[in-house]
């Protein structure tokens, strides 16, 4: 049974980082500058850092009320996010990356999105921080979009730099810790969204919640990151092959056709699928 979210619904903002001390300061400064933090819980997760990441998080905790610092020693961003979900008190859970800067109205914008009680998850606008950075890892569409129950969502729609979930949707689902930064396979947010669509939730893209993504990648480094995404995509496709979601084959065919323009990308998708099959076989 779904429930609408009030204008003053409690919200939890989650930020995970591993060895992020060199980039965390502006991220934390933007969180501290949010327009209204009275109903906001902030969870900072240290994913096994060896630099000053945790010290910076503890200093922020001392200065900013309702901040929780979580230590996660399991590998990968998804593990840290799952630990944060266990600690979260909000009706809406927001996730950003440690190189993203939130707009002052970020939290209230997400509250507005979740007024629609059928929405289980969402993704927001992700702007490049500087014009010389690659557009990979950004999304600046000015128009909203919805993703219906039971469909197969194309990859790249939901991005971990700016995503949100209704707590009720996460009561039965968590991030698969096989996927995500710090593991061989990218695509943890996409894979989770597919499972929620299968369970009957709807998704949304909204241009209202905004972050600026300071990823620092130029075109060359962006292509290497894209190959990592392709490898993860193969794994997600293989895992979700039996989900029974509508238009699965059409989305996969379009993705392979697009990737085939650069053969290395199509090879990575195939390798990712095979690697996931091998991993799954080893765990059965």
RODREN-784633 format. One record per residue (C-alpha): residue number from 1; y, z, x. Coordinates in pm, 1 decimal, decimal comma. Each point is the difference from the previous one (the first is absolute). Layout:
BEGIN
+-----+----------+----------+----------+
! num !       c2 !       c3 !       c1 !
+-----+----------+----------+----------+
! NUM !        Y !        Z !        X !
...
+-----+----------+----------+----------+
# end
This chain:
BEGIN
+-----+----------+----------+----------+
! num !       c2 !       c3 !       c1 !
+-----+----------+----------+----------+
!   1 !      0,0 !      0,0 !      0,0 !
!   2 !    324,3 !   -110,1 !    161,8 !
!   3 !    328,1 !    180,6 !    -28,1 !
!   4 !    358,5 !   -115,7 !     41,3 !
!   5 !    202,6 !    139,2 !    286,9 !
!   6 !    320,7 !    184,8 !    -82,5 !
!   7 !    331,9 !    -70,3 !    169,3 !
!   8 !    -41,1 !    328,7 !    186,2 !
!   9 !   -367,4 !    -29,3 !     84,8 !
!  10 !    -96,2 !    167,9 !    327,1 !
!  11 !    -59,2 !   -252,9 !    277,2 !
!  12 !   -182,8 !     22,0 !    333,0 !
!  13 !    109,3 !   -220,0 !    290,0 !
!  14 !   -265,4 !    -52,2 !    268,8 !
!  15 !     62,2 !   -114,4 !    355,9 !
!  16 !   -284,4 !    -30,1 !    253,1 !
!  17 !     55,2 !    -59,3 !    370,1 !
!  18 !   -201,8 !    -18,4 !    320,2 !
!  19 !    199,7 !     14,9 !    322,7 !
!  20 !    312,7 !    -94,5 !   -191,5 !
!  21 !    252,8 !    221,1 !    179,8 !
!  22 !    194,0 !   -299,4 !    131,0 !
!  23 !     64,8 !   -134,1 !   -350,5 !
!  24 !    -12,0 !    302,0 !   -231,1 !
!  25 !    352,4 !    134,3 !     29,6 !
!  26 !    181,3 !   -263,1 !   -212,5 !
!  27 !   -284,9 !      4,9 !   -253,3 !
!  28 !     30,7 !    375,3 !    -45,9 !
!  29 !    378,5 !    -18,4 !     -9,7 !
!  30 !    -13,8 !   -243,9 !   -291,7 !
!  31 !   -246,2 !    224,5 !   -185,7 !
!  32 !    234,8 !    295,9 !     45,5 !
!  33 !    283,5 !   -211,4 !   -143,2 !
!  34 !   -177,8 !    -80,9 !   -329,0 !
!  35 !    239,1 !     42,0 !   -291,2 !
!  36 !   -198,6 !    269,2 !   -182,9 !
!  37 !   -279,6 !    200,2 !    161,6 !
!  38 !    -13,2 !    286,1 !   -251,1 !
!  39 !   -337,4 !   -108,9 !   -143,9 !
!  40 !   -130,2 !   -167,2 !    315,1 !
!  41 !   -288,8 !    122,1 !    211,0 !
!  42 !    -11,8 !   -159,5 !    346,6 !
!  43 !   -333,2 !    -19,1 !    182,8 !
!  44 !      5,7 !    -98,7 !    366,9 !
!  45 !   -342,4 !    -76,1 !    147,9 !
!  46 !    -67,0 !      3,0 !    372,4 !
!  47 !   -295,6 !   -233,8 !     58,9 !
!  48 !   -110,2 !    148,6 !    332,5 !
!  49 !    310,4 !    -73,4 !    206,1 !
!  50 !     22,5 !     73,8 !    371,0 !
!  51 !    380,4 !    -24,8 !     21,0 !
!  52 !    273,0 !    206,1 !   -169,7 !
!  53 !    -71,9 !   -128,4 !   -351,7 !
!  54 !   -121,0 !    332,4 !   -137,4 !
!  55 !    283,0 !    192,7 !    163,4 !
!  56 !    250,7 !   -231,6 !   -169,6 !
!  57 !   -176,9 !     49,9 !   -332,4 !
!  58 !      7,1 !    379,1 !     40,6 !
!  59 !    370,3 !     -9,7 !     79,5 !
!  60 !     61,7 !   -205,4 !   -313,7 !
!  61 !   -209,1 !    246,2 !   -201,8 !
!  62 !    217,7 !    286,4 !    121,6 !
!  63 !    315,8 !   -179,1 !   -111,6 !
!  64 !   -104,1 !   -170,1 !   -324,9 !
!  65 !   -137,8 !    200,9 !   -291,3 !
!  66 !   -328,6 !    -86,0 !   -170,3 !
!  67 !   -139,9 !   -172,6 !    308,0 !
!  68 !   -367,8 !     35,7 !     91,4 !
!  69 !   -145,3 !   -103,0 !    337,9 !
!  70 !   -367,0 !    -98,3 !      3,6 !
!  71 !   -216,8 !    -56,5 !    308,4 !
!  72 !   -271,7 !   -263,7 !    -37,2 !
!  73 !   -240,5 !    -56,5 !    286,8 !
!  74 !   -213,1 !   -261,8 !   -172,5 !
!  75 !     71,7 !   -350,6 !    113,0 !
!  76 !    235,9 !   -223,5 !   -194,4 !
!  77 !    298,1 !     -2,6 !   -230,3 !
!  78 !   -219,5 !     11,3 !   -310,3 !
!  79 !   -152,2 !    329,5 !    110,9 !
!  80 !    346,5 !    149,0 !     35,6 !
!  81 !    105,4 !   -129,6 !   -338,0 !
!  82 !   -308,8 !    145,9 !   -164,2 !
!  83 !     75,7 !    340,1 !    150,0 !
!  84 !    354,0 !    -30,4 !   -133,3 !
!  85 !   -128,5 !    -82,5 !   -348,9 !
!  86 !   -200,2 !    323,1 !      7,2 !
!  87 !    321,3 !    193,8 !     74,8 !
!  88 !    227,8 !   -190,4 !   -237,5 !
!  89 !    155,2 !    166,4 !   -305,7 !
!  90 !    196,7 !   -294,7 !   -139,6 !
!  91 !    -78,8 !   -206,6 !   -307,5 !
!  92 !    101,4 !   -304,7 !    203,6 !
!  93 !   -108,4 !    -46,2 !    362,0 !
!  94 !    214,5 !   -221,0 !    221,5 !
!  95 !   -109,4 !   -135,8 !    338,4 !
!  96 !    205,2 !   -152,4 !    280,0 !
!  97 !    -67,8 !    -77,0 !    367,4 !
!  98 !    161,3 !    172,4 !    295,0 !
!  99 !    219,3 !   -300,8 !     80,3 !
! 100 !    150,3 !    -28,7 !   -349,8 !
! 101 !    336,4 !    128,1 !   -120,9 !
! 102 !     29,5 !     94,2 !   -366,9 !
! 103 !    298,2 !    -80,9 !   -217,2 !
! 104 !    184,5 !    307,9 !   -130,9 !
! 105 !   -115,1 !    -72,3 !   -356,6 !
! 106 !   -362,7 !    -67,0 !     98,6 !
! 107 !   -160,7 !    290,6 !   -187,0 !
! 108 !    188,2 !    -46,6 !   -326,3 !
! 109 !    -74,5 !   -373,8 !      8,3 !
! 110 !   -372,0 !     73,7 !     10,6 !
! 111 !     35,4 !    249,7 !   -283,2 !
! 112 !    151,7 !   -278,8 !   -207,5 !
! 113 !   -290,3 !   -235,0 !     79,7 !
! 114 !   -260,3 !    252,2 !   -114,1 !
! 115 !    160,2 !     46,1 !   -341,6 !
! 116 !   -254,3 !   -266,5 !   -101,2 !
! 117 !   -307,9 !    215,5 !    -60,0 !
! 118 !   -243,9 !   -285,7 !     66,1 !
! 119 !    112,8 !    -36,3 !    361,2 !
! 120 !   -242,2 !    154,2 !    249,1 !
! 121 !    149,5 !   -133,3 !    320,4 !
! 122 !    298,3 !   -190,1 !    126,7 !
! 123 !    163,5 !   -155,3 !    302,7 !
! 124 !    369,9 !    -36,1 !     67,0 !
! 125 !    253,2 !   -206,8 !    190,3 !
! 126 !    -39,8 !     -3,2 !    377,9 !
! 127 !    296,0 !   -144,5 !    187,1 !
! 128 !      2,8 !    -97,7 !    367,6 !
! 129 !    215,7 !    246,8 !    191,5 !
! 130 !    156,5 !   -270,3 !    216,8 !
! 131 !     11,8 !   -377,3 !    -60,5 !
! 132 !   -170,4 !    -81,2 !    331,2 !
! 133 !   -322,0 !    178,8 !    -97,9 !
! 134 !   -294,1 !   -183,5 !   -155,0 !
! 135 !    -23,3 !     -3,3 !   -377,6 !
! 136 !   -366,4 !    104,8 !     29,6 !
! 137 !    -24,4 !    342,1 !   -161,6 !
! 138 !    297,4 !    -55,1 !   -229,6 !
! 139 !     45,5 !    -92,8 !   -363,9 !
! 140 !    340,6 !    -79,9 !   -145,8 !
! 141 !    -78,1 !   -167,0 !   -333,6 !
! 142 !    286,5 !     76,9 !   -240,5 !
! 143 !   -217,2 !    -18,7 !   -312,9 !
! 144 !   -258,2 !    258,8 !   -111,1 !
! 145 !   -363,6 !    -92,7 !    -56,9 !
! 146 !   -295,2 !    168,1 !   -169,2 !
! 147 !   -368,9 !    -20,3 !     85,3 !
! 148 !   -233,0 !     23,0 !   -294,8 !
! 149 !   -314,3 !    204,8 !    -37,8 !
! 150 !   -316,8 !   -165,2 !    121,7 !
! 151 !    158,2 !   -271,1 !    214,8 !
! 152 !    -47,9 !    -58,9 !    370,8 !
! 153 !    329,6 !     59,3 !    176,8 !
! 154 !     92,0 !   -231,1 !    290,4 !
! 155 !     45,2 !    175,3 !    329,3 !
! 156 !    345,6 !     85,7 !    127,4 !
! 157 !    125,7 !     98,1 !   -344,4 !
! 158 !    -46,7 !    374,9 !     47,9 !
! 159 !    132,1 !    118,4 !    335,8 !
! 160 !    -33,7 !    345,5 !    151,2 !
! 161 !    360,0 !     -1,5 !    119,1 !
! 162 !    113,5 !     61,3 !   -358,2 !
! 163 !   -263,0 !     84,6 !   -258,5 !
! 164 !    -50,5 !    256,2 !   -273,9 !
! 165 !   -282,2 !    135,1 !   -215,8 !
! 166 !    -25,5 !    204,6 !   -314,9 !
! 167 !   -182,0 !    324,3 !     79,9 !
! 168 !   -237,9 !    -56,2 !   -290,5 !
! 169 !   -109,8 !   -332,9 !    150,0 !
! 170 !    -93,0 !    176,9 !    323,9 !
! 171 !   -213,2 !    263,6 !   -169,1 !
! 172 !   -304,1 !   -228,4 !     22,8 !
! 173 !     98,9 !   -226,0 !    290,9 !
! 174 !    112,0 !     56,6 !    358,9 !
! 175 !     75,6 !   -222,2 !    296,1 !
! 176 !   -315,3 !   -136,3 !    161,4 !
! 177 !     17,4 !    142,7 !    352,6 !
! 178 !   -181,1 !   -306,7 !    133,3 !
! 179 !    332,2 !   -181,3 !    -38,7 !
! 180 !    356,1 !     49,1 !    122,8 !
! 181 !    204,3 !     33,0 !    319,1 !
! 182 !   -208,5 !    168,7 !    267,0 !
! 183 !   -321,2 !   -170,9 !   -118,5 !
! 184 !   -133,4 !   -353,1 !     59,3 !
! 185 !     89,1 !   -110,2 !   -354,6 !
! 186 !    344,2 !    -32,0 !   -156,5 !
! 187 !     44,7 !    -15,2 !   -376,9 !
! 188 !    -52,7 !    356,8 !   -122,7 !
! 189 !    279,9 !    -18,1 !   -258,2 !
! 190 !   -124,7 !   -333,6 !   -134,9 !
! 191 !   -359,2 !    121,7 !    -21,6 !
! 192 !    103,5 !    314,8 !   -189,7 !
! 193 !    216,0 !   -203,3 !   -238,4 !
! 194 !   -297,5 !   -225,5 !    -78,7 !
! 195 !   -209,7 !    300,9 !    -95,7 !
! 196 !    276,1 !    132,7 !   -225,2 !
! 197 !     32,5 !   -337,0 !   -174,1 !
! 198 !   -373,7 !      7,4 !    -55,3 !
! 199 !     32,0 !    344,6 !   -159,9 !
! 200 !    252,4 !   -130,3 !   -251,1 !
! 201 !    333,3 !     91,5 !    157,4 !
! 202 !    286,0 !   -245,3 !     32,0 !
! 203 !    212,9 !    -57,3 !    308,8 !
! 204 !    360,8 !    -99,9 !     51,6 !
! 205 !    236,6 !   -135,5 !    259,1 !
! 206 !    352,5 !    128,9 !    -48,1 !
! 207 !    307,3 !    -96,2 !    204,0 !
! 208 !    165,7 !    333,9 !    -88,0 !
! 209 !   -164,4 !    234,7 !    256,9 !
! 210 !    121,4 !   -130,4 !    337,7 !
! 211 !    -91,0 !     66,6 !    362,0 !
! 212 !    111,0 !   -171,7 !    319,8 !
! 213 !   -291,9 !    -79,2 !    232,1 !
! 214 !     89,6 !     38,2 !    367,4 !
! 215 !   -329,6 !   -134,6 !    135,8 !
! 216 !    155,3 !   -168,4 !    305,3 !
! 217 !   -234,4 !   -301,3 !     -2,3 !
! 218 !    115,1 !   -345,8 !    101,3 !
! 219 !   -188,4 !   -316,4 !    -98,9 !
! 220 !   -250,2 !     28,2 !    285,9 !
! 221 !   -101,3 !    359,7 !    -57,4 !
! 222 !      5,8 !    -58,0 !   -375,1 !
! 223 !   -274,9 !   -262,4 !     33,0 !
! 224 !   -223,7 !    245,0 !    184,2 !
! 225 !     58,5 !    251,8 !   -278,9 !
! 226 !    -80,4 !   -271,3 !   -254,9 !
! 227 !   -337,6 !    -56,5 !    166,4 !
! 228 !    -72,3 !    371,4 !    -41,1 !
! 229 !     91,7 !    -30,4 !   -369,0 !
! 230 !   -230,0 !   -304,1 !    -31,6 !
! 231 !   -291,0 !    192,0 !    150,9 !
! 232 !     57,8 !    281,9 !   -247,7 !
! 233 !     31,0 !   -247,8 !   -284,9 !
! 234 !   -348,3 !   -128,6 !     72,2 !
! 235 !   -131,4 !    354,4 !    -29,1 !
! 236 !    184,0 !     61,5 !   -327,0 !
! 237 !   -128,5 !   -326,0 !   -146,6 !
! 238 !   -354,6 !     91,9 !     95,7 !
! 239 !     23,8 !    351,5 !   -141,8 !
! 240 !    155,4 !   -116,6 !   -326,4 !
! 241 !   -230,7 !   -299,2 !    -55,2 !
! 242 !   -199,0 !    198,7 !   -256,6 !
! 243 !    297,6 !    151,6 !   -184,9 !
! 244 !    -11,4 !   -260,3 !   -275,4 !
! 245 !    377,8 !    -42,1 !     -7,8 !
! 246 !    137,1 !   -317,8 !   -154,7 !
! 247 !    124,5 !   -288,1 !    221,1 !
! 248 !   -168,5 !    141,4 !    313,0 !
! 249 !   -130,6 !   -338,4 !    115,3 !
! 250 !    331,8 !   -173,8 !    -60,8 !
! 251 !    191,8 !    258,3 !    205,9 !
! 252 !   -255,2 !    -15,5 !    281,8 !
! 253 !      1,6 !   -380,9 !      3,5 !
! 254 !    379,2 !    -13,4 !     14,4 !
! 255 !      7,4 !    254,6 !    281,0 !
! 256 !   -256,2 !   -191,9 !    204,8 !
! 257 !    184,2 !   -327,6 !    -60,1 !
! 258 !    326,2 !    154,7 !    118,5 !
! 259 !   -161,3 !    161,6 !    303,7 !
! 260 !   -180,8 !   -321,3 !     96,4 !
! 261 !    330,5 !   -154,3 !    105,0 !
! 262 !    -40,8 !    217,1 !    308,1 !
! 263 !   -375,3 !      9,8 !     70,3 !
! 264 !     16,7 !    333,0 !    186,0 !
! 265 !    101,7 !    165,6 !   -325,9 !
! 266 !   -294,5 !   -134,2 !   -202,3 !
! 267 !   -233,5 !    107,6 !    280,7 !
! 268 !    140,9 !    352,7 !    -16,2 !
! 269 !    -62,0 !     20,8 !   -374,4 !
! 270 !   -361,9 !   -103,8 !     52,4 !
! 271 !    -44,4 !    243,4 !    289,1 !
! 272 !    143,3 !    284,6 !   -206,0 !
! 273 !   -240,7 !    -67,4 !   -285,5 !
! 274 !   -297,1 !     -8,4 !    236,0 !
! 275 !    112,2 !    314,8 !    180,8 !
! 276 !     32,4 !    185,4 !   -329,7 !
! 277 !   -348,8 !   -111,5 !   -107,6 !
! 278 !   -141,1 !    120,3 !    331,5 !
! 279 !    180,2 !    333,3 !    -28,4 !
! 280 !   -114,8 !     51,4 !   -356,7 !
! 281 !   -356,5 !    -86,5 !     93,9 !
! 282 !      7,7 !    251,1 !    283,0 !
! 283 !    114,1 !    274,8 !   -241,0 !
! 284 !   -270,5 !    -59,7 !   -261,5 !
+-----+----------+----------+----------+
# end
